[in-house]
Amino acid sequence: MTVTSPRRMSPLVAQMARSLQQRVPPETAHAIDGIVARLQGPLQLAVAGRIKSGKSTVVNALIGRRVSATDVRECTRMVTRFQYGTVDRVEVRRLDGTVRTLPYDGDGVIPVDLGCDPEEVAVVDAYLTYDALRHVTIIDTPGLASLHEESAGRTQGMLGGEPGPVDEQSRQAVAAAEAVLYVLTQSIRADDADALAAFRRASSDATTSPINALAILNKADQLQADDPMGLAHELAAEHSHTLRHAVSQVLPLVGLMAESALTGNFTEADAQVLREIAALEEPVRQMLFLSTDFFVRPEVPIDVAARERLLSRLDRYGAAKAVAAILADPGISTGGLRRLLETDSGFPRLRRIIDGVFSVRADDIKSSVALSALDRLASAAPPAVRDLMFDHLEELYQHPEAQQLRLLEAASLVTTGTVELPDDMFDEVRRLVTGASPDEMLGAPGAPAPDLIQRALDAAGRWRTFATFGSTPAQSRIAHTIHRSYFMLWQQLRAIATGGAPT
């Protein structure tokens, strides 16, 4: 059951901002220009994580092209913004304001040599003619805890930490993020949580609540278990609770499999090697998967270099999954293997959240950013200008479309722990905001329409009761907002079921 999205808020914000420009001093009008430009641009998604967490493979999978270097090179020590462009090119922006334009290397990756010292670079802008980047700009940040002290200090500085001098352009590149994807591996370290908090401090207050942050438990296939992904799901659930005040949820992922399947790095030649492995006698085939060393044993009558390449593309876990698929269906195509690898990697769920939550809610997120920026601008303005801007902002908040912004604000207060709620209510608020469909928002995946309608009405009543009885003043304000959102959802669901329009 599909609920039509509420009318977008951003055109109303842009219209109000443009009207203000005619009535404020030039310097304020110029600042409003920047706010509107950001409002109308693509969603900014920052990807962060420790060095060797597999962050670059995740970036490549998101883009659908192997363009971010996965080895240690100069560009992995820079802030890199992957964005849509009409011509594929790399622009290296130096601290002195000069720009050097470079082509991608022969493999389509950002070149090793950027033509200047890393210390001279403010940011690398990588333009690609890929549709995936039309609506989202991916900001790839240097790996935290880098072996390079300069790089580590640079990253921490960008995030608002102490080490290292950082130029303003780099700080602004990270501050532009409206959503954060943080890449973890297996266990959470104390500084992982610190880094997530630092990202929130570096970005806009309106956008970096846990609602707009997601964590990835990458390299899930390397967990020591008979069923690594099963264990990864359990760990991800535990991490989701541990990081509940930092991210909306933690998802398990095999980034290497996802990258190979989605970027074309897994080829027909690789598929043929897998078919040859599937054709081996079972004892020999089982021996191959005992360890990496066994997988490339020279006495096995399959080209060693081809098997080494397979390991670099899929590792043993991915190769074993593909071989099992071939044994189950000898006629499976290379495309079929790619789809299976993508599914088994856990990537579809990540993509669904980015497309179905971050991107669908991008208008709300970006509108919140713009309104917060306008509010700060008004607070710093002379009294007459301040009053004028606050009057316009107050009028805008009276529009029905502003309910989504109130919901985001309420969810941010709850998920950051600013306003405490019981665990079950905390989870309900997070689910309402991050759900990509009514059944997810209501915690009833696959439920029929009548059940969803009743659930929405029951939830509206429950939160209204809580707002009136047994809540603190802060909880009551939150509860009234949640009640209103459930009531509006009930109206939409009922209207769809009866073929009418929401009342």
Phi, psi and omega per residue, in radians:
M1 nan 2.168 -3.047
T2 -1.824 2.312 3.066
V3 -1.782 2.234 3.115
T4 -1.161 2.424 -3.127
S5 -1.155 2.512 3.073
P6 -1.126 2.769 -3.126
R7 -1.007 2.418 -3.024
R8 -1.162 2.510 -3.118
M9 -1.504 -0.523 -2.991
S10 -1.033 -0.679 3.102
P11 -1.078 -0.625 3.112
L12 -1.166 -0.713 3.124
V13 -1.133 -0.787 -3.135
A14 -1.086 -0.752 3.140
Q15 -1.080 -0.767 3.131
M16 -1.123 -0.736 -3.126
A17 -1.118 -0.731 3.135
R18 -1.122 -0.668 3.126
S19 -1.174 -0.600 3.103
L20 -1.148 -0.608 -3.079
Q21 -0.999 -0.499 -3.110
Q22 -1.334 -0.170 -2.977
R23 -2.205 0.181 -3.125
V24 -2.131 2.877 3.121
P25 -1.068 2.760 -3.085
P26 -0.964 -0.718 -3.105
E27 -1.152 -0.631 3.087
T28 -1.226 -0.686 3.111
A29 -1.088 -0.667 3.117
H30 -1.138 -0.722 3.108
A31 -1.112 -0.667 3.104
I32 -1.117 -0.627 3.077
D33 -0.946 -0.817 3.138
G34 -1.123 -0.649 3.128
I35 -1.134 -0.758 -3.137
V36 -1.176 -0.670 3.129
A37 -1.068 -0.744 3.114
R38 -1.178 -0.683 3.130
L39 -1.032 -0.672 -3.049
Q40 -1.618 -0.025 3.129
G41 -1.525 3.124 3.128
P42 -1.230 2.794 3.049
L43 -1.067 2.390 3.130
Q44 -1.761 1.991 -3.111
L45 -1.976 1.992 3.109
A46 -1.559 2.343 3.081
V47 -1.961 2.165 -3.074
A48 -2.297 2.876 3.103
G49 2.835 2.993 3.130
R50 -1.260 2.774 3.022
I51 -1.084 2.450 -3.121
K52 1.203 0.326 3.070
S53 -1.478 -0.118 -3.094
G54 1.510 0.399 -3.091
K55 -1.052 -0.730 -3.092
S56 -1.169 -0.595 3.104
T57 -1.153 -0.617 3.098
V58 -1.165 -0.751 3.105
V59 -1.043 -0.797 -3.141
N60 -1.078 -0.734 3.134
A61 -1.113 -0.702 3.129
L62 -1.106 -0.678 -3.123
I63 -1.363 -0.587 -3.075
G64 1.547 0.331 3.109
R65 -2.662 2.461 3.139
R66 -1.425 1.533 -3.032
V67 -2.078 -0.413 3.101
S68 -1.603 2.242 -3.086
A69 -1.121 2.333 3.116
T70 -1.739 -0.089 3.053
D71 -1.721 3.116 -3.137
V72 -1.526 1.962 3.095
R73 -2.546 3.080 -3.028
E74 -0.978 -0.747 -3.030
C75 -1.183 -0.332 3.105
T76 -1.349 -0.104 3.116
R77 -1.784 0.093 -3.097
M78 -1.947 2.788 2.859
V79 -1.350 2.161 -3.126
T80 -2.122 2.208 3.131
R81 -1.850 1.971 3.094
F82 -1.591 2.052 -3.055
Q83 -2.505 2.845 -3.093
Y84 -1.263 2.452 3.070
G85 -2.617 2.782 -3.135
T86 -1.389 -0.263 3.108
V87 -2.368 2.316 3.072
D88 -1.177 2.154 3.137
R89 -2.873 2.846 3.069
V90 -2.104 2.186 3.099
E91 -1.968 2.048 3.134
V92 -1.662 1.946 -3.098
R93 -1.688 2.024 -3.106
R94 -1.467 2.862 3.113
L95 -1.111 -0.508 -3.113
D96 -1.406 0.053 3.090
G97 1.657 -0.190 3.128
T98 -1.370 2.707 -3.108
V99 -2.211 2.296 3.077
R100 -1.964 2.149 -3.126
T101 -1.714 2.266 -3.091
L102 -2.267 2.689 2.977
P103 -1.470 2.819 2.972
Y104 -1.186 2.762 -3.125
D105 -1.302 -3.106 -3.058
G106 -1.059 -0.406 3.122
D107 -1.634 0.066 -3.137
G108 1.417 0.258 -3.104
V109 -1.805 2.699 3.049
I110 -0.963 2.288 -3.018
P111 -1.110 2.667 3.115
V112 -1.117 -0.819 -3.090
D113 -1.625 1.976 3.139
L114 -1.567 -0.015 3.074
G115 1.451 0.130 3.086
C116 -2.823 2.932 3.107
D117 -1.215 2.514 3.121
P118 -0.963 -0.588 -3.117
E119 -1.132 -0.332 -3.126
E120 -1.536 -0.153 -3.002
V121 -1.613 2.285 3.038
A122 -1.488 -0.869 -3.110
V123 -2.820 2.638 3.052
V124 -1.883 2.146 3.078
D125 -1.793 2.008 -3.127
A126 -1.852 1.965 -3.110
Y127 -1.721 2.386 -3.115
L128 -2.432 2.503 3.102
T129 -1.545 0.927 -3.114
Y130 -1.951 2.236 -3.104
D131 -1.023 -0.508 -3.122
A132 -1.026 -0.372 -3.082
L133 -1.764 0.080 3.131
R134 -1.143 -0.611 -3.024
H135 -1.995 -0.023 3.107
V136 -2.541 2.314 3.005
T137 -1.782 2.229 -3.106
I138 -1.732 2.095 3.141
I139 -1.753 1.875 -3.135
D140 -1.594 2.070 -3.078
T141 -1.741 2.699 3.100
P142 -1.039 2.577 -3.132
G143 -1.121 2.317 3.085
L144 -1.235 2.662 -3.099
A145 1.017 0.692 3.129
S146 -1.127 2.639 3.051
L147 -1.146 -0.393 3.102
H148 -1.526 2.035 -3.104
E149 -1.039 -0.662 3.120
E150 -1.057 -0.783 -3.112
S151 -1.163 -0.741 3.140
A152 -1.071 -0.797 3.126
G153 -1.110 -0.657 -3.132
R154 -1.098 -0.795 -3.133
T155 -1.143 -0.843 -3.133
Q156 -1.056 -0.654 3.111
G157 -1.115 -0.727 3.122
M158 -1.070 -0.563 -3.087
L159 -1.545 0.097 3.084
G160 1.624 0.193 3.126
G161 -1.473 -3.070 -3.049
E162 -1.445 -0.797 -2.929
P163 -1.164 2.512 2.870
G164 1.327 2.396 3.031
P165 -1.326 2.423 -3.122
V166 -2.309 2.353 -3.141
D167 -1.248 2.753 -3.077
E168 -1.168 -0.579 -3.126
Q169 -1.120 -0.710 3.119
S170 -1.153 -0.726 3.130
R171 -1.098 -0.701 3.141
Q172 -1.162 -0.590 3.138
A173 -1.079 -0.723 3.114
V174 -1.315 -0.660 -3.137
A175 -1.121 -0.342 3.130
A176 -1.283 -0.215 -3.077
A177 -1.132 2.308 3.090
E178 -1.855 -0.140 3.063
A179 -2.665 2.664 -3.065
V180 -2.234 2.343 3.018
L181 -2.044 2.016 -3.066
Y182 -1.911 2.231 -3.063
V183 -1.737 2.080 3.100
L184 -1.907 2.900 2.958
T185 -2.373 2.046 3.037
Q186 1.018 -1.491 -3.045
S187 -1.740 2.623 3.093
I188 -1.572 2.208 3.056
R189 -1.674 2.735 -3.092
A190 -0.997 -0.660 -3.085
D191 -1.361 -0.193 2.982
D192 -1.130 -0.834 3.110
A193 -1.117 -0.658 3.111
D194 -1.111 -0.698 -3.132
A195 -1.141 -0.703 3.096
L196 -1.102 -0.713 3.103
A197 -1.130 -0.637 3.133
A198 -1.173 -0.663 3.073
F199 -1.066 -0.695 -3.138
R200 -1.143 -0.677 3.136
R201 -1.171 -0.615 -3.083
A202 -1.300 -0.447 -3.084
S203 -1.706 -3.105 -3.112
S204 -1.200 2.459 3.136
D205 -0.998 -0.558 -3.025
A206 -1.362 -0.253 -2.949
T207 -2.024 -0.338 -2.973
T208 -1.838 0.599 2.975
S209 -1.261 2.900 3.093
P210 -0.964 -0.420 3.136
I211 -1.065 -0.570 -3.083
N212 -1.815 0.290 3.121
A213 -2.187 2.430 -3.106
L214 -2.364 2.460 3.100
A215 -1.984 2.569 3.127
I216 -2.031 2.186 2.990
L217 -1.548 1.589 -3.009
N218 -1.474 2.912 -3.125
K219 1.001 0.668 -3.107
A220 -1.051 -0.470 -3.124
D221 -1.188 -0.279 -3.096
Q222 -1.552 0.019 3.043
L223 -1.191 2.440 -3.101
Q224 -1.474 1.667 -3.128
A225 -2.864 2.730 3.066
D226 -1.095 -0.580 3.104
D227 -2.161 1.437 -3.062
P228 -0.982 -0.727 -3.106
M229 -1.213 -0.592 3.067
G230 -1.077 -0.799 3.094
L231 -1.134 -0.653 -3.138
A232 -1.083 -0.678 3.105
H233 -1.118 -0.673 3.109
E234 -1.150 -0.787 3.123
L235 -1.111 -0.705 -3.136
A236 -1.073 -0.690 3.113
A237 -1.121 -0.706 3.106
E238 -1.134 -0.786 3.133
H239 -1.119 -0.600 3.111
S240 -1.045 -0.653 3.122
H241 -1.285 -0.757 -3.129
T242 -1.060 -0.698 -3.086
L243 -1.749 0.410 -3.006
R244 -1.078 -0.406 3.105
H245 -1.650 0.143 -3.127
A246 -2.152 -0.600 -3.106
V247 -2.392 2.753 3.140
S248 -1.254 -0.630 3.078
Q249 -2.954 2.939 3.094
V250 -2.067 2.260 -3.120
L251 -2.010 2.385 3.048
P252 -1.334 2.549 -3.096
L253 -2.657 2.481 2.921
V254 -1.861 1.573 -2.999
G255 -1.071 -0.657 -3.120
L256 -1.099 -0.776 3.094
M257 -1.073 -0.764 -3.123
A258 -1.094 -0.786 3.133
E259 -1.050 -0.835 -3.091
S260 -1.123 -0.699 -3.099
A261 -1.247 -0.607 -2.984
L262 -1.661 -0.323 -3.070
T263 -1.818 0.019 -3.094
G264 1.421 0.160 3.141
N265 -1.270 -0.352 3.035
F266 -1.632 2.026 -2.971
T267 -1.913 3.063 3.060
E268 -1.056 -0.639 3.111
A269 -1.102 -0.701 3.095
D270 -1.124 -0.725 3.124
A271 -1.084 -0.653 3.134
Q272 -1.139 -0.693 3.093
V273 -1.081 -0.711 3.104
L274 -1.095 -0.666 3.110
R275 -1.162 -0.635 3.091
E276 -1.160 -0.678 3.085
I277 -1.128 -0.739 3.130
A278 -1.081 -0.487 -3.111
A279 -1.425 -0.169 3.127
L280 -1.181 2.757 3.030
E281 -1.091 2.530 -3.008
E282 -0.944 -0.794 3.141
P283 -1.028 -0.708 3.136
V284 -1.178 -0.740 -3.135
R285 -1.098 -0.751 3.137
Q286 -1.147 -0.631 3.112
M287 -1.076 -0.675 -3.114
L288 -0.991 -0.644 -3.012
F289 -1.593 0.143 3.124
L290 -1.250 -0.595 3.140
S291 -2.834 2.941 3.098
T292 -1.105 -0.707 3.131
D293 -1.093 -0.752 3.120
F294 -1.130 -0.598 -3.082
F295 -1.087 -0.486 -3.110
V296 -1.947 0.418 3.112
R297 -1.024 2.296 -3.037
P298 -1.196 -0.419 -3.077
E299 -1.322 -0.228 3.086
V300 -1.280 2.267 -3.001
P301 -1.363 0.868 3.049
I302 -2.364 2.376 -3.062
D303 -0.820 2.176 -3.079
V304 -1.138 -0.760 -3.136
A305 -1.057 -0.642 3.128
A306 -1.175 -0.644 3.104
R307 -1.240 -0.634 3.088
E308 -1.112 -0.719 3.094
R309 -1.081 -0.712 3.135
L310 -1.065 -0.716 3.096
L311 -1.080 -0.704 -3.123
S312 -1.203 -0.382 -3.138
R313 -1.615 -0.665 -2.988
L314 -2.227 -0.288 -2.961
D315 1.029 3.136 -3.038
R316 -1.175 -0.623 -3.090
Y317 -1.090 -0.854 -3.127
G318 -1.149 -0.702 3.124
A319 -1.104 -0.714 3.134
A320 -1.132 -0.692 3.104
K321 -1.085 -0.753 -3.116
A322 -1.192 -0.718 3.127
V323 -1.112 -0.726 3.110
A324 -1.062 -0.664 3.117
A325 -1.156 -0.691 3.121
I326 -1.154 -0.706 3.119
L327 -1.123 -0.626 3.135
A328 -1.312 -0.556 -3.117
D329 -2.505 1.516 -3.086
P330 -0.991 -0.375 -3.113
G331 -1.596 0.101 -3.091
I332 -1.056 2.388 -3.093
S333 -1.457 2.949 3.076
T334 -1.099 -0.694 3.062
G335 -1.073 -0.679 3.093
G336 -1.112 -0.681 3.090
L337 -1.141 -0.704 3.112
R338 -1.054 -0.788 -3.125
R339 -1.111 -0.693 3.115
L340 -1.125 -0.755 -3.140
L341 -1.113 -0.717 3.113
E342 -1.082 -0.799 -3.127
T343 -1.103 -0.820 -3.089
D344 -1.220 -0.319 3.141
S345 -1.290 -0.337 -3.066
G346 1.574 0.012 -3.068
F347 -1.157 -0.668 -3.107
P348 -0.953 -0.619 3.140
R349 -1.201 -0.680 3.075
L350 -1.097 -0.820 -3.138
R351 -1.081 -0.667 -3.126
R352 -1.113 -0.667 3.140
I353 -1.226 -0.739 3.140
I354 -1.138 -0.771 -3.136
D355 -1.339 -0.648 -2.999
G356 -1.648 -0.291 3.129
V357 -2.064 -1.088 -3.113
F358 -1.065 -0.866 -3.055
S359 -1.280 -0.743 3.130
V360 -1.115 -0.645 3.140
R361 -1.572 0.103 -3.116
A362 -0.968 -0.679 -3.132
D363 -1.079 -0.753 3.106
D364 -1.133 -0.801 -3.115
I365 -1.046 -0.865 -3.087
K366 -1.196 -0.616 3.074
S367 -1.131 -0.699 3.089
S368 -1.071 -0.752 3.115
V369 -1.036 -0.830 -3.094
A370 -1.102 -0.781 -3.114
L371 -1.165 -0.658 3.084
S372 -1.125 -0.722 3.121
A373 -1.128 -0.721 3.108
L374 -1.149 -0.634 3.111
D375 -1.124 -0.768 3.113
R376 -1.144 -0.691 3.124
L377 -1.097 -0.721 3.132
A378 -1.136 -0.716 -3.107
S379 -1.075 -0.551 -3.105
A380 -1.574 -0.063 -3.057
A381 -1.487 2.842 3.039
P382 -1.029 2.733 -3.021
P383 -0.884 -0.803 -3.088
A384 -1.119 -0.751 3.126
V385 -1.191 -0.710 3.138
R386 -1.034 -0.841 -3.115
D387 -1.102 -0.712 3.119
L388 -1.057 -0.812 -3.107
M389 -1.178 -0.718 3.130
F390 -1.131 -0.629 3.090
D391 -1.084 -0.759 3.135
H392 -1.149 -0.696 3.128
L393 -1.139 -0.751 3.141
E394 -1.084 -0.722 3.114
E395 -1.109 -0.687 -3.134
L396 -1.127 -0.657 -3.110
Y397 -1.207 -0.144 3.098
Q398 -1.449 -0.218 -3.141
H399 -1.201 2.531 3.097
P400 -0.995 -0.564 -3.118
E401 -1.070 -0.391 -3.095
A402 -1.239 -0.196 3.117
Q403 -1.027 -0.661 3.127
Q404 -1.096 -0.617 3.127
L405 -1.241 -0.668 3.086
R406 -1.116 -0.661 3.115
L407 -1.127 -0.767 3.101
L408 -1.060 -0.736 3.141
E409 -1.124 -0.763 3.128
A410 -1.093 -0.780 3.136
A411 -1.093 -0.661 3.111
S412 -1.106 -0.760 3.126
L413 -1.091 -0.661 -3.128
V414 -1.293 -0.878 -3.016
T415 -1.244 -0.440 3.067
T416 -1.441 -0.116 3.133
G417 1.496 0.090 3.115
T418 -1.118 -0.710 3.012
V419 -2.033 2.054 -3.078
E420 -1.416 2.408 3.027
L421 -2.340 2.730 3.019
P422 -0.990 2.706 -3.050
D423 -0.955 -0.745 -3.082
D424 -1.154 -0.628 3.114
M425 -1.299 -0.621 3.050
F426 -1.006 -0.866 -3.137
D427 -1.094 -0.616 -3.125
E428 -1.175 -0.734 3.111
V429 -1.102 -0.793 -3.129
R430 -1.087 -0.711 -3.136
R431 -1.159 -0.702 -3.128
L432 -1.072 -0.661 -3.061
V433 -1.484 -0.616 -3.051
T434 -1.650 -0.183 -3.140
G435 -1.108 2.385 -3.109
A436 -1.570 -0.101 -3.130
S437 -2.663 2.832 -3.104
P438 -0.980 -0.697 -3.113
D439 -1.167 -0.592 3.065
E440 -1.252 -0.725 3.138
M441 -1.061 -0.560 -3.091
L442 -1.699 0.066 3.101
G443 1.195 0.552 -3.118
A444 -2.422 1.191 -3.106
P445 -0.974 2.232 3.081
G446 1.399 0.055 -3.097
A447 -1.212 2.571 3.113
P448 -1.215 2.817 -3.070
A449 -0.949 -0.806 -3.123
P450 -1.027 -0.664 3.126
D451 -1.154 -0.706 -3.139
L452 -1.129 -0.720 3.128
I453 -1.051 -0.790 -3.131
Q454 -1.176 -0.690 3.121
R455 -1.072 -0.750 -3.135
A456 -1.106 -0.744 3.139
L457 -1.157 -0.745 3.124
D458 -1.088 -0.737 -3.129
A459 -1.134 -0.717 3.111
A460 -1.035 -0.789 3.130
G461 -1.134 -0.717 -3.116
R462 -1.086 -0.771 -3.121
W463 -1.267 -0.535 3.084
R464 -1.165 -0.708 3.096
T465 -1.095 -0.768 3.136
F466 -1.100 -0.659 3.136
A467 -1.116 -0.524 -3.060
T468 -1.602 -0.632 -3.066
F469 -2.206 2.291 2.958
G470 1.444 0.165 3.139
S471 -2.025 2.689 3.031
T472 -1.306 2.906 3.094
P473 -0.966 -0.730 3.136
A474 -1.160 -0.748 3.097
Q475 -1.119 -0.637 -3.127
S476 -1.117 -0.706 3.119
R477 -1.111 -0.720 3.090
I478 -1.094 -0.807 -3.053
A479 -1.107 -0.673 3.098
H480 -1.085 -0.684 3.110
T481 -1.150 -0.763 -3.135
I482 -1.153 -0.734 3.081
H483 -0.962 -0.833 -3.100
R484 -1.096 -0.691 3.140
S485 -1.156 -0.736 3.095
Y486 -1.118 -0.701 -3.130
F487 -1.120 -0.717 3.115
M488 -1.169 -0.642 3.077
L489 -1.129 -0.734 3.096
W490 -1.044 -0.760 3.123
Q491 -1.046 -0.775 -3.126
Q492 -1.156 -0.774 -3.141
L493 -1.097 -0.745 -3.137
R494 -1.152 -0.709 -3.127
A495 -1.122 -0.708 3.121
I496 -1.131 -0.738 -3.108
A497 -1.141 -0.545 -3.096
T498 -1.746 -0.037 3.123
G499 1.334 0.274 3.138
G500 -1.808 -2.763 3.117
A501 -2.054 2.582 3.117
P502 -0.988 2.457 3.105
T503 -1.638 nan nan
